[in-house]
Amino acid sequence: MATKLIYFVRHGETENNAKNIRQGPEGALSAKGREQALATAKRFPKEVGRPQVIISSPYERTKETADIIGKELNMGVEYSDLLKERKNPTEIVGHEGGEKDVKQIIDRIDKSFHDDNFRYADEENFVDLKERAKKLLSYITERPEQRIIMVTHGIFLKMVVSYMLRGDSLTSSEYNNLSHLNPVNNASMAICSYTTHFFKKNEWKLLIWNDLG
C-alpha cells in the first residue's frame, strides 16, 4: 500500500478578484495576493515530508503564485493545461459579475439545475470540466512523486474534488450544489490523498478543504 499527498492551492488574490471581474488567462496578483501566496508557501515543510514537485496552471495568476511558493521552497515549477480555470464565455471576460447581463449568464451556467450538456456559448461546460478533472486525477496517479503541490483555480478545484467524491456519477446539479455550499479562499489549500491497495479499489480522500476558511 502506498499513499500520495496532493496539496491543491488556489492562486492568491488578483485585482480582478477584488473587483469581482470575470477573468481569462491574464491578470497578475494584487499586493495582497502576493502576501497570501508567500504565507501559504511558508506553511510547507522544508525538511522531512517536503513536497517533491510543484505543478501549476499556466495562467498568469497561478504562475505567479507557484513562483512565490517555488522560491520559498527552492524548487522549480512545471506547468499543465489540465490545471487551468474553466473557460468563461468570451462575452463576459473583463466584465464585473454584478452587471445585469453578466449576472444572468453566470446564473444560467453556475446556479441553475440544467442538463449536463447545457452550453450557453463558447465556455467550458459541465461535461468538459468533468472530463478534464478525470484526466487530472489520472495524471496524478501516473506521476512518480508522493508529495505534489498543484496550483490551480477555484472553480476547477471544486470540480476536481467533486469528481473525486462522486466519480462518473457526478451530475451538474450535484456539482452546482457542492460548488455553492463550499467556498474556497484565495491561496487556501485542499489537501487530498490517493492510496493504492493490493486487495481493494484504489482510494481518493479529501483530508482538508479550504484551510483558510
Secondary structure in CASP SS format (residue, H / E / C, confidence):
PFRMAT SS
TARGET T0000
AUTHOR 0000-0000-0000
METHOD secondary structure of the structure
MODEL  1
M C 1.00
A E 1.00
T E 1.00
K E 1.00
L E 1.00
I E 1.00
Y E 1.00
F E 1.00
V E 1.00
R E 1.00
H C 1.00
G C 1.00
E C 1.00
T E 1.00
E H 1.00
N H 1.00
N H 1.00
A H 1.00
K C 1.00
N C 1.00
I E 1.00
R C 1.00
Q C 1.00
G C 1.00
P C 1.00
E C 1.00
G C 1.00
A C 1.00
L E 1.00
S C 1.00
A H 1.00
K H 1.00
G H 1.00
R H 1.00
E H 1.00
Q H 1.00
A H 1.00
L H 1.00
A H 1.00
T H 1.00
A H 1.00
K C 1.00
R C 1.00
F C 1.00
P C 1.00
K C 1.00
E C 1.00
V C 1.00
G C 1.00
R C 1.00
P C 1.00
Q C 1.00
V E 1.00
I E 1.00
I E 1.00
S E 1.00
S C 1.00
P C 1.00
Y C 1.00
E H 1.00
R H 1.00
T H 1.00
K H 1.00
E H 1.00
T H 1.00
A H 1.00
D H 1.00
I H 1.00
I H 1.00
G H 1.00
K H 1.00
E H 1.00
L H 1.00
N C 1.00
M C 1.00
G C 1.00
V C 1.00
E E 1.00
Y E 1.00
S C 1.00
D H 1.00
L H 1.00
L H 1.00
K C 1.00
E C 1.00
R C 1.00
K C 1.00
N C 1.00
P C 1.00
T H 1.00
E H 1.00
I H 1.00
V C 1.00
G C 1.00
H C 1.00
E E 1.00
G C 1.00
G C 1.00
E C 1.00
K H 1.00
D H 1.00
V H 1.00
K H 1.00
Q H 1.00
I H 1.00
I H 1.00
D H 1.00
R H 1.00
I H 1.00
D H 1.00
K H 1.00
S C 1.00
F C 1.00
H C 1.00
D C 1.00
D C 1.00
N C 1.00
F C 1.00
R C 1.00
Y C 1.00
A C 1.00
D C 1.00
E C 1.00
E C 1.00
N C 1.00
F H 1.00
V H 1.00
D H 1.00
L H 1.00
K H 1.00
E H 1.00
R H 1.00
A H 1.00
K H 1.00
K H 1.00
L H 1.00
L H 1.00
S H 1.00
Y H 1.00
I H 1.00
T H 1.00
E H 1.00
R C 1.00
P C 1.00
E C 1.00
Q C 1.00
R E 1.00
I E 1.00
I E 1.00
M E 1.00
V E 1.00
T E 1.00
H C 1.00
G H 1.00
I H 1.00
F H 1.00
L H 1.00
K H 1.00
M H 1.00
V H 1.00
V H 1.00
S H 1.00
Y H 1.00
M H 1.00
L H 1.00
R H 1.00
G H 1.00
D H 1.00
S H 1.00
L C 1.00
T C 1.00
S H 1.00
S H 1.00
E H 1.00
Y H 1.00
N H 1.00
N H 1.00
L H 1.00
S H 1.00
H H 1.00
L H 1.00
N C 1.00
P C 1.00
V C 1.00
N C 1.00
N C 1.00
A C 1.00
S C 1.00
M E 1.00
A E 1.00
I E 1.00
C E 1.00
S E 1.00
Y E 1.00
T E 1.00
T E 1.00
H C 1.00
F C 1.00
F C 1.00
K C 1.00
K C 1.00
N C 1.00
E E 1.00
W E 1.00
K E 1.00
L E 1.00
L E 1.00
I E 1.00
W C 1.00
N C 1.00
D C 1.00
L C 1.00
G C 1.00
END
